[in-house]
């Protein structure tokens, strides 16, 4: 199937490229018309915050909620309560009310907005309601609102949007990060491939996939709550795997050209071998991301969908667009020297064509063979050294805790950060994340002075950690009441989450015990606390599911329970090290300054969970390419140690190059102002770097050498049940995972069947 797909695409390259361009233009047009929507709203089915949100639906209000526009004058200037500035604010409010999508404006001079004026009169805010939800507020809407407040600015009042208005204005492009990542990838590719055309091809395919993925994700934001970080995470992952998958395929194609295979046939064979392996690896990433569905949270669905789209588009590009481009460019992609001497160290650096298992006679091949032989020759030393390094890096992960970010963690100078600071200084930090307490009454209340309501109001006001309690509001049926509660601490402060827990566990049950009312605590801060609690509960299940899926896929691929289990353990080690670095840099603040942070920041619960799924999927890339080479050599001659050395030597340089590209792409996103994006950049870069060096270079080969022929043990019953997946098309005679020629005949007892594996010669004793 893959061979036929590759041949069809390579045989009609113009049509295939035209289809991709048409899709690209159509999606770009759709984005121009509809825009890309994001939302930071959190929905947690079955949670107390969701119950409060559902109860609050009984109260009329604009779809956007009330968005603040902060007004500020310096302490040595006139206060906002002065007649001149009051007139300017009222004029600004009248103009804001005329802006498209604005349906209501409440000023601090209105009876309903008196709480919006600070005691000193120098800080206040307008409450602006819009006819669109928070995720549909665009930068253009924010600009129009701020522009309409010109009368206030003309009077010397500083006007700053807050809430979702600020979030829309602060939506920065990560284009500079993508450009830096592409530039770094270009340098690495040219250094390895030595031809501008060849180096440019992975970049072109990666960019096409990136643009299409971001357009699809942006449009999906109109149908679901898609966090702003979702598209950025998808961009870094999609760009990395898109370039890597193309590089693996291109290296195979160059080898086939060097071996004299015609262009179209070489493109078809590339698709049937490396393309098929890329599809397997991409599906493994998607399968790992699908494990997040077990969390039962819409946020996880969105965060899994975004990178999943990017990865699947990268796979589709590798299977269809790439063969067409290979056919169009043809010999211009060929190495300047014969394939056997390809300095890129790609497929021909693999010993697949040498029955003795020695690498090709090139400087690069010889160097990687010496490294592999040295590591395999001293397995215990290198195994323990690798484990010690992983242990040191993973140690801080023992203190990893889930927290929540707020606008105070945004970059200095952004509207969100300025508005947060102004409001916190004037009204206390809790005003930036008020709690919404709702109560459902068994019988209608007589009014705001109903004893059941005044009891709750008094109890809330006397609760430690509560700075202020608003007057109760009654719904039209008088059976649902709502209070706005302001904490003494900010939204991201752990004490605020502890206050939420106390209100639910003891304060509200005691206040409503005699009334029969049912109370709930909601608001964005409470929802984030519920999110972290839910993630902590579901995390073991999700991790177990992702590990099981990865192990099953590897078992199907390599028909070895030992290899599958060992690979799962190795992946856990690299993820643990990434968690440790994440904890040290962000939670402890080590090295926060150089990456653009002012100090420690809390780590949202979804970051480690999504990172786990992504890393487990990405690690399958290198696992597949390395173990495929090792297994082929094992089937060829039955010598486990020689197979490990040959596999490591043959794949070392291409895996290292691919990892360098992915690490460069991930680290380029440290330039983003979003702390969450920085977390993913650091975490993913750390894990990929360790995975390609310590894990694949030390732990995997040494453990395989020590296990000997037990690596390939397979019970006869399981042997009969497992299908033969043939990941890289060995049965088509196109060569091994990195060899251009056909497989040599496997020796007796090695290729005769898995049962014979257990009787193959034991590896030579390590010196």
Secondary structure, DSSP 4 states (H G I P E B T S, - for coil): -HHHHHHHHHHTHHHHHHHHHHHHHHHHHHHHHH----------TTSHHHHHHHHHTTS---TT-EEEEEEE--TTS--TTSHHHHHHHHHHHHHHTTSTTEEEEE-TTSGGGGGGB-TTSSEEEEEEEESS-GGG--HHHHHHHHHHTHHHHHTT-EEEE-HHHHHHHT----HHHHHHHHHHHHHHHHHHH--HHHHHHHHHHHHHHHHHHHHHHHHHTTTS---HHHHHHHHHHHHHHHHHHHHHHHHHHHHHHHTT--HHHHHHHHIIIIIHHHHHHHHHHHHHHHGGGGG--HHHHHHHHHHHHHHHHHHHIIIIIHHHHHHHHGGGGS-SS-GGG-TT-SGGGSGGG-TT-PPPSSHHHHHHHHHHHHHHHTHHHHHHHHHHHHHHHHGGGGG--EE---GGGSPTTSHHHHHHHHHHHHH-GGGGG-EEEEEE-SS--SSTT-HHHHHHHHHHHTSTTEEEEPPPEE-TTSSEEEEEEEESS-TTSHHHHHHHHHIIIIIHHHHTTTTT-EEEEESHHHHHHHHHHHHHHHHHHHHHHHHHHHHHHHHHHH--HHHHHHHHHHHHHHHHHHHHHHIIIIIS-TTTGGGT-SS---EEHHHHHHHHHHHHHHHHHHHHHHHHHHHHHHHHH--HHHHHHHHHHHHHHHHHHHHHHHHHHHHHGGGSS-HHHHHHHHHHHHHHHHIIIIIIIIIHHHHHHHHGGGGG---HHHHHHS----TT-GGGTS-SSS-SSPPPPPPTTTSS-HHHHTTSPPPPPP-
